[in-house]
Amino acid sequence: MARTAPSALITDRGRRVLIRIQGRQYELSQDELRALLGLPPGPAGLGISIDGNRIHFEFAGDAKSLELSADQLQHRLRKPSTSRL
Protein backbone atom coordinates (compact mmCIF):
# COMPACT_ATOMS: atom_id res chain seq x y z
CA MET A 1 0.00 0.00 0.00
CA ALA A 2 1.38 3.40 -0.98
CA ARG A 3 1.87 6.10 1.62
CA THR A 4 -0.14 9.25 1.12
CA ALA A 5 1.52 12.63 1.41
CA PRO A 6 0.81 14.58 4.60
CA SER A 7 -1.44 17.62 4.35
CA ALA A 8 -2.56 20.48 6.57
CA LEU A 9 -5.27 23.12 6.58
CA ILE A 10 -5.39 26.17 8.82
CA THR A 11 -8.89 27.44 9.65
CA ASP A 12 -10.74 29.84 11.93
CA ARG A 13 -8.29 32.69 11.31
CA GLY A 14 -5.34 30.57 12.31
CA ARG A 15 -6.88 29.21 15.50
CA ARG A 16 -7.55 25.63 14.27
CA VAL A 17 -5.35 23.22 12.37
CA LEU A 18 -6.44 20.09 10.50
CA ILE A 19 -3.62 17.65 9.75
CA ARG A 20 -3.74 14.44 7.72
CA ILE A 21 -0.91 11.91 8.02
CA GLN A 22 -1.05 8.39 6.57
CA GLY A 23 -4.82 8.59 6.13
CA ARG A 24 -5.53 9.69 9.72
CA GLN A 25 -6.96 13.12 10.43
CA TYR A 26 -6.24 15.23 13.49
CA GLU A 27 -7.81 18.51 14.58
CA LEU A 28 -6.02 20.79 17.02
CA SER A 29 -6.22 24.34 18.24
CA GLN A 30 -3.14 26.47 17.68
CA ASP A 31 -2.44 26.31 21.43
CA GLU A 32 -2.64 22.49 21.37
CA LEU A 33 -0.29 22.39 18.38
CA ARG A 34 2.21 24.69 20.07
CA ALA A 35 2.16 22.51 23.20
CA LEU A 36 2.57 19.37 21.07
CA LEU A 37 5.62 20.96 19.43
CA GLY A 38 7.06 21.99 22.80
CA LEU A 39 6.45 25.71 22.28
CA PRO A 40 4.92 28.09 24.83
CA PRO A 41 1.52 29.72 24.15
CA GLY A 42 1.73 32.62 21.73
CA PRO A 43 -0.24 34.94 19.47
CA ALA A 44 -2.24 33.75 16.46
CA GLY A 45 -0.46 33.50 13.14
CA LEU A 46 0.62 30.17 11.69
CA GLY A 47 2.15 29.03 8.42
CA ILE A 48 2.72 25.41 7.45
CA SER A 49 4.77 24.13 4.54
CA ILE A 50 5.20 20.50 3.57
CA ASP A 51 8.07 19.15 1.48
CA GLY A 52 7.78 15.40 1.02
CA ASN A 53 7.82 13.95 4.52
CA ARG A 54 9.07 17.16 6.22
CA ILE A 55 6.58 19.57 7.84
CA HIS A 56 7.68 23.09 8.72
CA PHE A 57 5.60 25.15 11.16
CA GLU A 58 6.14 28.89 11.40
CA PHE A 59 4.40 30.97 14.05
CA ALA A 60 4.66 34.50 12.68
CA GLY A 61 3.21 36.21 15.75
CA ASP A 62 6.30 35.46 17.82
CA ALA A 63 8.83 34.35 15.16
CA LYS A 64 8.99 30.73 16.36
CA SER A 65 9.51 27.91 13.88
CA LEU A 66 10.03 24.17 13.97
CA GLU A 67 10.48 21.40 11.42
CA LEU A 68 9.94 17.68 11.89
CA SER A 69 9.05 14.62 9.86
CA ALA A 70 5.48 13.47 9.37
CA ASP A 71 6.35 10.31 11.32
CA GLN A 72 7.65 12.34 14.28
CA LEU A 73 4.51 14.50 14.27
CA GLN A 74 2.22 11.49 14.03
CA HIS A 75 4.00 9.87 16.98
CA ARG A 76 3.32 12.99 19.05
CA LEU A 77 -0.29 13.17 17.83
CA ARG A 78 -1.00 9.61 18.94
CA LYS A 79 -0.58 10.54 22.59
CA PRO A 80 -3.91 10.53 24.49
CA SER A 81 -4.01 14.30 25.19
CA THR A 82 -4.50 15.13 21.49
CA SER A 83 -7.98 15.38 20.00
CA ARG A 84 -8.71 13.44 16.81
CA LEU A 85 -11.49 13.62 14.23
PyMOL Python script that loads the backbone (N, CA, C, O; Angstrom):
from pymol import cmd

cmd.read_pdbstr("""\
ATOM      1  N   MET A   1       0.843  -1.181   0.000  1.00  0.00           N
ATOM      2  CA  MET A   1       0.000   0.000   0.000  1.00  0.00           C
ATOM      3  C   MET A   1       0.889   1.246   0.000  1.00  0.00           C
ATOM      4  O   MET A   1       1.832   1.342   0.786  1.00  0.00           O
ATOM      5  N   ALA A   2       0.589   2.181  -0.872  1.00  0.00           N
ATOM      6  CA  ALA A   2       1.376   3.402  -0.983  1.00  0.00           C
ATOM      7  C   ALA A   2       1.045   4.374   0.147  1.00  0.00           C
ATOM      8  O   ALA A   2      -0.096   4.473   0.597  1.00  0.00           O
ATOM      9  N   ARG A   3       2.073   5.082   0.586  1.00  0.00           N
ATOM     10  CA  ARG A   3       1.867   6.101   1.624  1.00  0.00           C
ATOM     11  C   ARG A   3       1.334   7.363   0.975  1.00  0.00           C
ATOM     12  O   ARG A   3       1.790   7.762  -0.097  1.00  0.00           O
ATOM     13  N   THR A   4       0.370   7.987   1.626  1.00  0.00           N
ATOM     14  CA  THR A   4      -0.143   9.252   1.123  1.00  0.00           C
ATOM     15  C   THR A   4       0.677  10.388   1.705  1.00  0.00           C
ATOM     16  O   THR A   4       1.211  10.287   2.810  1.00  0.00           O
ATOM     17  N   ALA A   5       0.769  11.465   0.950  1.00  0.00           N
ATOM     18  CA  ALA A   5       1.525  12.629   1.407  1.00  0.00           C
ATOM     19  C   ALA A   5       0.770  13.313   2.549  1.00  0.00           C
ATOM     20  O   ALA A   5      -0.460  13.354   2.536  1.00  0.00           O
ATOM     21  N   PRO A   6       1.488  13.843   3.526  1.00  0.00           N
ATOM     22  CA  PRO A   6       0.813  14.579   4.602  1.00  0.00           C
ATOM     23  C   PRO A   6       0.206  15.866   4.060  1.00  0.00           C
ATOM     24  O   PRO A   6       0.671  16.411   3.059  1.00  0.00           O
ATOM     25  N   SER A   7      -0.834  16.346   4.728  1.00  0.00           N
ATOM     26  CA  SER A   7      -1.440  17.617   4.347  1.00  0.00           C
ATOM     27  C   SER A   7      -1.904  18.349   5.599  1.00  0.00           C
ATOM     28  O   SER A   7      -2.076  17.755   6.663  1.00  0.00           O
ATOM     29  N   ALA A   8      -2.102  19.657   5.443  1.00  0.00           N
ATOM     30  CA  ALA A   8      -2.558  20.477   6.573  1.00  0.00           C
ATOM     31  C   ALA A   8      -3.435  21.602   6.064  1.00  0.00           C
ATOM     32  O   ALA A   8      -3.257  22.088   4.947  1.00  0.00           O
ATOM     33  N   LEU A   9      -4.379  22.009   6.888  1.00  0.00           N
ATOM     34  CA  LEU A   9      -5.274  23.116   6.584  1.00  0.00           C
ATOM     35  C   LEU A   9      -5.418  23.959   7.841  1.00  0.00           C
ATOM     36  O   LEU A   9      -5.687  23.437   8.923  1.00  0.00           O
ATOM     37  N   ILE A  10      -5.241  25.245   7.693  1.00  0.00           N
ATOM     38  CA  ILE A  10      -5.390  26.173   8.815  1.00  0.00           C
ATOM     39  C   ILE A  10      -6.737  26.866   8.659  1.00  0.00           C
ATOM     40  O   ILE A  10      -7.035  27.409   7.595  1.00  0.00           O
ATOM     41  N   THR A  11      -7.556  26.850   9.717  1.00  0.00           N
ATOM     42  CA  THR A  11      -8.895  27.436   9.653  1.00  0.00           C
ATOM     43  C   THR A  11      -9.127  28.380  10.827  1.00  0.00           C
ATOM     44  O   THR A  11      -8.276  28.547  11.700  1.00  0.00           O
ATOM     45  N   ASP A  12     -10.302  28.986  10.816  1.00  0.00           N
ATOM     46  CA  ASP A  12     -10.744  29.836  11.925  1.00  0.00           C
ATOM     47  C   ASP A  12      -9.717  30.921  12.245  1.00  0.00           C
ATOM     48  O   ASP A  12      -9.350  31.137  13.401  1.00  0.00           O
ATOM     49  N   ARG A  13      -9.264  31.599  11.183  1.00  0.00           N
ATOM     50  CA  ARG A  13      -8.290  32.695  11.310  1.00  0.00           C
ATOM     51  C   ARG A  13      -7.019  32.266  12.041  1.00  0.00           C
ATOM     52  O   ARG A  13      -6.467  33.007  12.854  1.00  0.00           O
ATOM     53  N   GLY A  14      -6.577  31.057  11.731  1.00  0.00           N
ATOM     54  CA  GLY A  14      -5.336  30.571  12.311  1.00  0.00           C
ATOM     55  C   GLY A  14      -5.476  29.920  13.670  1.00  0.00           C
ATOM     56  O   GLY A  14      -4.473  29.547  14.278  1.00  0.00           O
ATOM     57  N   ARG A  15      -6.690  29.775  14.158  1.00  0.00           N
ATOM     58  CA  ARG A  15      -6.875  29.208  15.498  1.00  0.00           C
ATOM     59  C   ARG A  15      -7.008  27.683  15.503  1.00  0.00           C
ATOM     60  O   ARG A  15      -6.790  27.054  16.538  1.00  0.00           O
ATOM     61  N   ARG A  16      -7.365  27.077  14.358  1.00  0.00           N
ATOM     62  CA  ARG A  16      -7.553  25.628  14.274  1.00  0.00           C
ATOM     63  C   ARG A  16      -6.681  25.083  13.152  1.00  0.00           C
ATOM     64  O   ARG A  16      -6.460  25.744  12.137  1.00  0.00           O
ATOM     65  N   VAL A  17      -6.193  23.871  13.354  1.00  0.00           N
ATOM     66  CA  VAL A  17      -5.348  23.219  12.369  1.00  0.00           C
ATOM     67  C   VAL A  17      -5.863  21.802  12.143  1.00  0.00           C
ATOM     68  O   VAL A  17      -6.069  21.048  13.094  1.00  0.00           O
ATOM     69  N   LEU A  18      -6.069  21.448  10.882  1.00  0.00           N
ATOM     70  CA  LEU A  18      -6.440  20.089  10.504  1.00  0.00           C
ATOM     71  C   LEU A  18      -5.221  19.476   9.828  1.00  0.00           C
ATOM     72  O   LEU A  18      -4.667  20.061   8.897  1.00  0.00           O
ATOM     73  N   ILE A  19      -4.806  18.317  10.283  1.00  0.00           N
ATOM     74  CA  ILE A  19      -3.618  17.651   9.749  1.00  0.00           C
ATOM     75  C   ILE A  19      -3.994  16.232   9.353  1.00  0.00           C
ATOM     76  O   ILE A  19      -4.683  15.529  10.092  1.00  0.00           O
ATOM     77  N   ARG A  20      -3.528  15.817   8.159  1.00  0.00           N
ATOM     78  CA  ARG A  20      -3.741  14.438   7.721  1.00  0.00           C
ATOM     79  C   ARG A  20      -2.382  13.799   7.496  1.00  0.00           C
ATOM     80  O   ARG A  20      -1.559  14.314   6.739  1.00  0.00           O
ATOM     81  N   ILE A  21      -2.152  12.668   8.162  1.00  0.00           N
ATOM     82  CA  ILE A  21      -0.910  11.914   8.024  1.00  0.00           C
ATOM     83  C   ILE A  21      -1.278  10.442   7.894  1.00  0.00           C
ATOM     84  O   ILE A  21      -1.976   9.894   8.747  1.00  0.00           O
ATOM     85  N   GLN A  22      -0.809   9.806   6.827  1.00  0.00           N
ATOM     86  CA  GLN A  22      -1.054   8.387   6.569  1.00  0.00           C
ATOM     87  C   GLN A  22      -2.532   8.029   6.701  1.00  0.00           C
ATOM     88  O   GLN A  22      -2.879   7.011   7.299  1.00  0.00           O
ATOM     89  N   GLY A  23      -3.389   8.859   6.146  1.00  0.00           N
ATOM     90  CA  GLY A  23      -4.818   8.586   6.129  1.00  0.00           C
ATOM     91  C   GLY A  23      -5.565   8.922   7.406  1.00  0.00           C
ATOM     92  O   GLY A  23      -6.792   8.829   7.432  1.00  0.00           O
ATOM     93  N   ARG A  24      -4.879   9.303   8.451  1.00  0.00           N
ATOM     94  CA  ARG A  24      -5.528   9.687   9.718  1.00  0.00           C
ATOM     95  C   ARG A  24      -5.624  11.199   9.794  1.00  0.00           C
ATOM     96  O   ARG A  24      -4.703  11.913   9.398  1.00  0.00           O
ATOM     97  N   GLN A  25      -6.745  11.677  10.306  1.00  0.00           N
ATOM     98  CA  GLN A  25      -6.955  13.115  10.432  1.00  0.00           C
ATOM     99  C   GLN A  25      -6.948  13.516  11.902  1.00  0.00           C
ATOM    100  O   GLN A  25      -7.464  12.815  12.771  1.00  0.00           O
ATOM    101  N   TYR A  26      -6.339  14.676  12.141  1.00  0.00           N
ATOM    102  CA  TYR A  26      -6.241  15.225  13.492  1.00  0.00           C
ATOM    103  C   TYR A  26      -6.686  16.678  13.443  1.00  0.00           C
ATOM    104  O   TYR A  26      -6.385  17.391  12.486  1.00  0.00           O
ATOM    105  N   GLU A  27      -7.391  17.112  14.455  1.00  0.00           N
ATOM    106  CA  GLU A  27      -7.811  18.513  14.580  1.00  0.00           C
ATOM    107  C   GLU A  27      -7.292  19.051  15.903  1.00  0.00           C
ATOM    108  O   GLU A  27      -7.519  18.466  16.962  1.00  0.00           O
ATOM    109  N   LEU A  28      -6.588  20.181  15.822  1.00  0.00           N
ATOM    110  CA  LEU A  28      -6.015  20.785  17.022  1.00  0.00           C
ATOM    111  C   LEU A  28      -6.226  22.293  16.991  1.00  0.00           C
ATOM    112  O   LEU A  28      -6.343  22.897  15.925  1.00  0.00           O
ATOM    113  N   SER A  29      -6.271  22.880  18.164  1.00  0.00           N
ATOM    114  CA  SER A  29      -6.221  24.338  18.239  1.00  0.00           C
ATOM    115  C   SER A  29      -4.755  24.744  18.083  1.00  0.00           C
ATOM    116  O   SER A  29      -3.857  23.915  18.226  1.00  0.00           O
ATOM    117  N   GLN A  30      -4.523  26.014  17.790  1.00  0.00           N
ATOM    118  CA  GLN A  30      -3.139  26.466  17.678  1.00  0.00           C
ATOM    119  C   GLN A  30      -2.406  26.272  19.010  1.00  0.00           C
ATOM    120  O   GLN A  30      -1.229  25.911  19.017  1.00  0.00           O
ATOM    121  N   ASP A  31      -3.077  26.505  20.115  1.00  0.00           N
ATOM    122  CA  ASP A  31      -2.438  26.307  21.426  1.00  0.00           C
ATOM    123  C   ASP A  31      -2.068  24.843  21.646  1.00  0.00           C
ATOM    124  O   ASP A  31      -0.993  24.552  22.170  1.00  0.00           O
ATOM    125  N   GLU A  32      -2.952  23.911  21.249  1.00  0.00           N
ATOM    126  CA  GLU A  32      -2.638  22.486  21.370  1.00  0.00           C
ATOM    127  C   GLU A  32      -1.450  22.113  20.491  1.00  0.00           C
ATOM    128  O   GLU A  32      -0.585  21.339  20.902  1.00  0.00           O
ATOM    129  N   LEU A  33      -1.410  22.665  19.276  1.00  0.00           N
ATOM    130  CA  LEU A  33      -0.291  22.390  18.375  1.00  0.00           C
ATOM    131  C   LEU A  33       1.017  22.910  18.954  1.00  0.00           C
ATOM    132  O   LEU A  33       2.033  22.215  18.922  1.00  0.00           O
ATOM    133  N   ARG A  34       0.995  24.121  19.480  1.00  0.00           N
ATOM    134  CA  ARG A  34       2.208  24.685  20.074  1.00  0.00           C
ATOM    135  C   ARG A  34       2.690  23.819  21.234  1.00  0.00           C
ATOM    136  O   ARG A  34       3.888  23.565  21.359  1.00  0.00           O
ATOM    137  N   ALA A  35       1.773  23.364  22.080  1.00  0.00           N
ATOM    138  CA  ALA A  35       2.156  22.506  23.204  1.00  0.00           C
ATOM    139  C   ALA A  35       2.722  21.185  22.694  1.00  0.00           C
ATOM    140  O   ALA A  35       3.712  20.688  23.230  1.00  0.00           O
ATOM    141  N   LEU A  36       2.101  20.614  21.665  1.00  0.00           N
ATOM    142  CA  LEU A  36       2.566  19.373  21.073  1.00  0.00           C
ATOM    143  C   LEU A  36       3.983  19.508  20.522  1.00  0.00           C
ATOM    144  O   LEU A  36       4.774  18.566  20.570  1.00  0.00           O
ATOM    145  N   LEU A  37       4.291  20.698  19.996  1.00  0.00           N
ATOM    146  CA  LEU A  37       5.617  20.959  19.433  1.00  0.00           C
ATOM    147  C   LEU A  37       6.622  21.425  20.484  1.00  0.00           C
ATOM    148  O   LEU A  37       7.792  21.648  20.174  1.00  0.00           O
ATOM    149  N   GLY A  38       6.165  21.570  21.725  1.00  0.00           N
ATOM    150  CA  GLY A  38       7.064  21.986  22.800  1.00  0.00           C
ATOM    151  C   GLY A  38       7.293  23.482  22.845  1.00  0.00           C
ATOM    152  O   GLY A  38       8.303  23.945  23.373  1.00  0.00           O
ATOM    153  N   LEU A  39       6.352  24.243  22.288  1.00  0.00           N
ATOM    154  CA  LEU A  39       6.455  25.707  22.282  1.00  0.00           C
ATOM    155  C   LEU A  39       5.489  26.303  23.305  1.00  0.00           C
ATOM    156  O   LEU A  39       4.431  25.728  23.558  1.00  0.00           O
ATOM    157  N   PRO A  40       5.836  27.439  23.891  1.00  0.00           N
ATOM    158  CA  PRO A  40       4.918  28.085  24.832  1.00  0.00           C
ATOM    159  C   PRO A  40       3.739  28.718  24.089  1.00  0.00           C
ATOM    160  O   PRO A  40       3.820  28.928  22.879  1.00  0.00           O
ATOM    161  N   PRO A  41       2.646  29.023  24.794  1.00  0.00           N
ATOM    162  CA  PRO A  41       1.523  29.718  24.154  1.00  0.00           C
ATOM    163  C   PRO A  41       2.002  31.011  23.506  1.00  0.00           C
ATOM    164  O   PRO A  41       2.955  31.636  23.973  1.00  0.00           O
ATOM    165  N   GLY A  42       1.336  31.402  22.433  1.00  0.00           N
ATOM    166  CA  GLY A  42       1.727  32.620  21.734  1.00  0.00           C
ATOM    167  C   GLY A  42       0.576  33.174  20.916  1.00  0.00           C
ATOM    168  O   GLY A  42      -0.507  32.590  20.886  1.00  0.00           O
ATOM    169  N   PRO A  43       0.805  34.295  20.254  1.00  0.00           N
ATOM    170  CA  PRO A  43      -0.241  34.941  19.469  1.00  0.00           C
ATOM    171  C   PRO A  43      -0.608  34.140  18.220  1.00  0.00           C
ATOM    172  O   PRO A  43       0.167  33.304  17.755  1.00  0.00           O
ATOM    173  N   ALA A  44      -1.794  34.407  17.689  1.00  0.00           N
ATOM    174  CA  ALA A  44      -2.242  33.751  16.458  1.00  0.00           C
ATOM    175  C   ALA A  44      -1.313  34.122  15.311  1.00  0.00           C
ATOM    176  O   ALA A  44      -0.644  35.154  15.339  1.00  0.00           O
ATOM    177  N   GLY A  45      -1.289  33.270  14.316  1.00  0.00           N
ATOM    178  CA  GLY A  45      -0.463  33.499  13.139  1.00  0.00           C
ATOM    179  C   GLY A  45       0.386  32.268  12.877  1.00  0.00           C
ATOM    180  O   GLY A  45       1.414  32.068  13.523  1.00  0.00           O
ATOM    181  N   LEU A  46      -0.042  31.444  11.930  1.00  0.00           N
ATOM    182  CA  LEU A  46       0.618  30.175  11.690  1.00  0.00           C
ATOM    183  C   LEU A  46       0.752  29.935  10.201  1.00  0.00           C
ATOM    184  O   LEU A  46      -0.189  30.167   9.442  1.00  0.00           O
ATOM    185  N   GLY A  47       1.918  29.471   9.782  1.00  0.00           N
ATOM    186  CA  GLY A  47       2.150  29.033   8.418  1.00  0.00           C
ATOM    187  C   GLY A  47       2.688  27.616   8.456  1.00  0.00           C
ATOM    188  O   GLY A  47       3.495  27.278   9.323  1.00  0.00           O
ATOM    189  N   ILE A  48       2.249  26.786   7.525  1.00  0.00           N
ATOM    190  CA  ILE A  48       2.717  25.407   7.448  1.00  0.00           C
ATOM    191  C   ILE A  48       3.145  25.134   6.022  1.00  0.00           C
ATOM    192  O   ILE A  48       2.404  25.418   5.081  1.00  0.00           O
ATOM    193  N   SER A  49       4.340  24.584   5.857  1.00  0.00           N
ATOM    194  CA  SER A  49       4.772  24.128   4.538  1.00  0.00           C
ATOM    195  C   SER A  49       5.183  22.672   4.653  1.00  0.00           C
ATOM    196  O   SER A  49       5.737  22.241   5.664  1.00  0.00           O
ATOM    197  N   ILE A  50       4.900  21.924   3.594  1.00  0.00           N
ATOM    198  CA  ILE A  50       5.197  20.495   3.569  1.00  0.00           C
ATOM    199  C   ILE A  50       6.047  20.211   2.344  1.00  0.00           C
ATOM    200  O   ILE A  50       5.699  20.593   1.226  1.00  0.00           O
ATOM    201  N   ASP A  51       7.167  19.536   2.568  1.00  0.00           N
ATOM    202  CA  ASP A  51       8.070  19.150   1.485  1.00  0.00           C
ATOM    203  C   ASP A  51       8.356  17.661   1.642  1.00  0.00           C
ATOM    204  O   ASP A  51       9.202  17.260   2.442  1.00  0.00           O
ATOM    205  N   GLY A  52       7.645  16.854   0.876  1.00  0.00           N
ATOM    206  CA  GLY A  52       7.781  15.404   1.016  1.00  0.00           C
ATOM    207  C   GLY A  52       7.285  14.960   2.371  1.00  0.00           C
ATOM    208  O   GLY A  52       6.100  15.098   2.678  1.00  0.00           O
ATOM    209  N   ASN A  53       8.174  14.432   3.181  1.00  0.00           N
ATOM    210  CA  ASN A  53       7.823  13.950   4.518  1.00  0.00           C
ATOM    211  C   ASN A  53       8.164  14.966   5.609  1.00  0.00           C
ATOM    212  O   ASN A  53       7.952  14.686   6.788  1.00  0.00           O
ATOM    213  N   ARG A  54       8.681  16.126   5.247  1.00  0.00           N
ATOM    214  CA  ARG A  54       9.072  17.164   6.218  1.00  0.00           C
ATOM    215  C   ARG A  54       7.964  18.205   6.329  1.00  0.00           C
ATOM    216  O   ARG A  54       7.438  18.679   5.322  1.00  0.00           O
ATOM    217  N   ILE A  55       7.615  18.554   7.570  1.00  0.00           N
ATOM    218  CA  ILE A  55       6.581  19.569   7.837  1.00  0.00           C
ATOM    219  C   ILE A  55       7.234  20.699   8.616  1.00  0.00           C
ATOM    220  O   ILE A  55       7.849  20.477   9.659  1.00  0.00           O
ATOM    221  N   HIS A  56       7.092  21.910   8.099  1.00  0.00           N
ATOM    222  CA  HIS A  56       7.683  23.092   8.721  1.00  0.00           C
ATOM    223  C   HIS A  56       6.548  23.981   9.240  1.00  0.00           C
ATOM    224  O   HIS A  56       5.662  24.379   8.485  1.00  0.00           O
ATOM    225  N   PHE A  57       6.590  24.279  10.523  1.00  0.00           N
ATOM    226  CA  PHE A  57       5.603  25.151  11.165  1.00  0.00           C
ATOM    227  C   PHE A  57       6.269  26.484  11.463  1.00  0.00           C
ATOM    228  O   PHE A  57       7.363  26.523  12.026  1.00  0.00           O
ATOM    229  N   GLU A  58       5.616  27.569  11.091  1.00  0.00           N
ATOM    230  CA  GLU A  58       6.139  28.895  11.396  1.00  0.00           C
ATOM    231  C   GLU A  58       5.045  29.717  12.067  1.00  0.00           C
ATOM    232  O   GLU A  58       3.977  29.940  11.497  1.00  0.00           O
ATOM    233  N   PHE A  59       5.327  30.160  13.273  1.00  0.00           N
ATOM    234  CA  PHE A  59       4.395  30.969  14.051  1.00  0.00           C
ATOM    235  C   PHE A  59       4.845  32.421  13.924  1.00  0.00           C
ATOM    236  O   PHE A  59       5.743  32.864  14.640  1.00  0.00           O
ATOM    237  N   ALA A  60       4.226  33.149  13.022  1.00  0.00           N
ATOM    238  CA  ALA A  60       4.664  34.502  12.678  1.00  0.00           C
ATOM    239  C   ALA A  60       4.488  35.499  13.816  1.00  0.00           C
ATOM    240  O   ALA A  60       5.245  36.464  13.918  1.00  0.00           O
ATOM    241  N   GLY A  61       3.496  35.272  14.670  1.00  0.00           N
ATOM    242  CA  GLY A  61       3.214  36.215  15.749  1.00  0.00           C
ATOM    243  C   GLY A  61       4.355  36.389  16.727  1.00  0.00           C
ATOM    244  O   GLY A  61       4.499  37.452  17.330  1.00  0.00           O
ATOM    245  N   ASP A  62       5.171  35.351  16.893  1.00  0.00           N
ATOM    246  CA  ASP A  62       6.302  35.463  17.818  1.00  0.00           C
ATOM    247  C   ASP A  62       7.596  34.896  17.229  1.00  0.00           C
ATOM    248  O   ASP A  62       8.539  34.587  17.957  1.00  0.00           O
ATOM    249  N   ALA A  63       7.626  34.764  15.895  1.00  0.00           N
ATOM    250  CA  ALA A  63       8.834  34.354  15.159  1.00  0.00           C
ATOM    251  C   ALA A  63       9.412  33.017  15.642  1.00  0.00           C
ATOM    252  O   ALA A  63      10.631  32.852  15.698  1.00  0.00           O
ATOM    253  N   LYS A  64       8.552  32.083  15.984  1.00  0.00           N
ATOM    254  CA  LYS A  64       8.989  30.731  16.360  1.00  0.00           C
ATOM    255  C   LYS A  64       8.770  29.811  15.162  1.00  0.00           C
ATOM    256  O   LYS A  64       7.773  29.942  14.451  1.00  0.00           O
ATOM    257  N   SER A  65       9.694  28.887  14.939  1.00  0.00           N
ATOM    258  CA  SER A  65       9.506  27.907  13.881  1.00  0.00           C
ATOM    259  C   SER A  65      10.095  26.572  14.287  1.00  0.00           C
ATOM    260  O   SER A  65      10.973  26.495  15.147  1.00  0.00           O
ATOM    261  N   LEU A  66       9.596  25.521  13.650  1.00  0.00           N
ATOM    262  CA  LEU A  66      10.026  24.174  13.970  1.00  0.00           C
ATOM    263  C   LEU A  66       9.763  23.287  12.760  1.00  0.00           C
ATOM    264  O   LEU A  66       8.758  23.450  12.069  1.00  0.00           O
ATOM    265  N   GLU A  67      10.668  22.353  12.510  1.00  0.00           N
ATOM    266  CA  GLU A  67      10.484  21.399  11.416  1.00  0.00           C
ATOM    267  C   GLU A  67      10.667  19.989  11.949  1.00  0.00           C
ATOM    268  O   GLU A  67      11.572  19.734  12.743  1.00  0.00           O
ATOM    269  N   LEU A  68       9.808  19.069  11.512  1.00  0.00           N
ATOM    270  CA  LEU A  68       9.940  17.684  11.885  1.00  0.00           C
ATOM    271  C   LEU A  68       9.350  16.813  10.792  1.00  0.00           C
ATOM    272  O   LEU A  68       8.677  17.316   9.893  1.00  0.00           O
ATOM    273  N   SER A  69       9.593  15.529  10.859  1.00  0.00           N
ATOM    274  CA  SER A  69       9.050  14.617   9.857  1.00  0.00           C
ATOM    275  C   SER A  69       7.584  14.321  10.179  1.00  0.00           C
ATOM    276  O   SER A  69       7.128  14.508  11.307  1.00  0.00           O
ATOM    277  N   ALA A  70       6.867  13.858   9.169  1.00  0.00           N
ATOM    278  CA  ALA A  70       5.476  13.474   9.372  1.00  0.00           C
ATOM    279  C   ALA A  70       5.384  12.335  10.387  1.00  0.00           C
ATOM    280  O   ALA A  70       4.449  12.289  11.186  1.00  0.00           O
ATOM    281  N   ASP A  71       6.353  11.415  10.357  1.00  0.00           N
ATOM    282  CA  ASP A  71       6.354  10.309  11.324  1.00  0.00           C
ATOM    283  C   ASP A  71       6.541  10.812  12.753  1.00  0.00           C
ATOM    284  O   ASP A  71       5.876  10.335  13.672  1.00  0.00           O
ATOM    285  N   GLN A  72       7.441  11.772  12.940  1.00  0.00           N
ATOM    286  CA  GLN A  72       7.654  12.340  14.275  1.00  0.00           C
ATOM    287  C   GLN A  72       6.383  13.030  14.774  1.00  0.00           C
ATOM    288  O   GLN A  72       5.996  12.875  15.932  1.00  0.00           O
ATOM    289  N   LEU A  73       5.735  13.798  13.881  1.00  0.00           N
ATOM    290  CA  LEU A  73       4.513  14.499  14.266  1.00  0.00           C
ATOM    291  C   LEU A  73       3.407  13.500  14.587  1.00  0.00           C
ATOM    292  O   LEU A  73       2.688  13.670  15.572  1.00  0.00           O
ATOM    293  N   GLN A  74       3.265  12.465  13.770  1.00  0.00           N
ATOM    294  CA  GLN A  74       2.215  11.485  14.034  1.00  0.00           C
ATOM    295  C   GLN A  74       2.453  10.779  15.366  1.00  0.00           C
ATOM    296  O   GLN A  74       1.501  10.509  16.099  1.00  0.00           O
ATOM    297  N   HIS A  75       3.688  10.481  15.684  1.00  0.00           N
ATOM    298  CA  HIS A  75       3.999   9.867  16.980  1.00  0.00           C
ATOM    299  C   HIS A  75       3.525  10.761  18.127  1.00  0.00           C
ATOM    300  O   HIS A  75       2.946  10.278  19.099  1.00  0.00           O
ATOM    301  N   ARG A  76       3.770  12.045  18.008  1.00  0.00           N
ATOM    302  CA  ARG A  76       3.322  12.990  19.048  1.00  0.00           C
ATOM    303  C   ARG A  76       1.805  13.089  19.083  1.00  0.00           C
ATOM    304  O   ARG A  76       1.214  13.192  20.158  1.00  0.00           O
ATOM    305  N   LEU A  77       1.165  13.058  17.908  1.00  0.00           N
ATOM    306  CA  LEU A  77      -0.292  13.173  17.832  1.00  0.00           C
ATOM    307  C   LEU A  77      -1.009  11.966  18.415  1.00  0.00           C
ATOM    308  O   LEU A  77      -2.153  12.086  18.855  1.00  0.00           O
ATOM    309  N   ARG A  78      -0.375  10.829  18.427  1.00  0.00           N
ATOM    310  CA  ARG A  78      -1.002   9.607  18.936  1.00  0.00           C
ATOM    311  C   ARG A  78      -1.111   9.568  20.452  1.00  0.00           C
ATOM    312  O   ARG A  78      -1.779   8.691  21.000  1.00  0.00           O
ATOM    313  N   LYS A  79      -0.474  10.494  21.128  1.00  0.00           N
ATOM    314  CA  LYS A  79      -0.576  10.536  22.587  1.00  0.00           C
ATOM    315  C   LYS A  79      -2.005  10.893  22.984  1.00  0.00           C
ATOM    316  O   LYS A  79      -2.655  11.658  22.272  1.00  0.00           O
ATOM    317  N   PRO A  80      -2.514  10.368  24.090  1.00  0.00           N
ATOM    318  CA  PRO A  80      -3.914  10.528  24.486  1.00  0.00           C
ATOM    319  C   PRO A  80      -4.408  11.971  24.636  1.00  0.00           C
ATOM    320  O   PRO A  80      -5.605  12.213  24.483  1.00  0.00           O
ATOM    321  N   SER A  81      -3.539  12.927  24.927  1.00  0.00           N
ATOM    322  CA  SER A  81      -4.007  14.299  25.188  1.00  0.00           C
ATOM    323  C   SER A  81      -4.411  15.040  23.923  1.00  0.00           C
ATOM    324  O   SER A  81      -4.924  16.155  24.014  1.00  0.00           O
ATOM    325  N   THR A  82      -4.198  14.462  22.749  1.00  0.00           N
ATOM    326  CA  THR A  82      -4.502  15.126  21.490  1.00  0.00           C
ATOM    327  C   THR A  82      -5.878  14.716  20.988  1.00  0.00           C
ATOM    328  O   THR A  82      -6.227  13.536  21.011  1.00  0.00           O
ATOM    329  N   SER A  83      -6.654  15.686  20.536  1.00  0.00           N
ATOM    330  CA  SER A  83      -7.979  15.378  19.998  1.00  0.00           C
ATOM    331  C   SER A  83      -7.849  14.892  18.558  1.00  0.00           C
ATOM    332  O   SER A  83      -6.992  15.358  17.808  1.00  0.00           O
ATOM    333  N   ARG A  84      -8.706  13.958  18.186  1.00  0.00           N
ATOM    334  CA  ARG A  84      -8.708  13.442  16.813  1.00  0.00           C
ATOM    335  C   ARG A  84     -10.107  13.536  16.244  1.00  0.00           C
ATOM    336  O   ARG A  84     -11.095  13.519  16.978  1.00  0.00           O
ATOM    337  N   LEU A  85     -10.178  13.636  14.911  1.00  0.00           N
ATOM    338  CA  LEU A  85     -11.486  13.620  14.228  1.00  0.00           C
ATOM    339  C   LEU A  85     -12.042  12.228  14.187  1.00  0.00           C
ATOM    340  O   LEU A  85     -13.131  12.014  13.654  1.00  0.00           O
TER     341      LEU A  85
END
""", "prot")
cmd.dss("prot")
cmd.show_as("cartoon", "prot")
cmd.util.cbc("prot")
cmd.orient("prot")
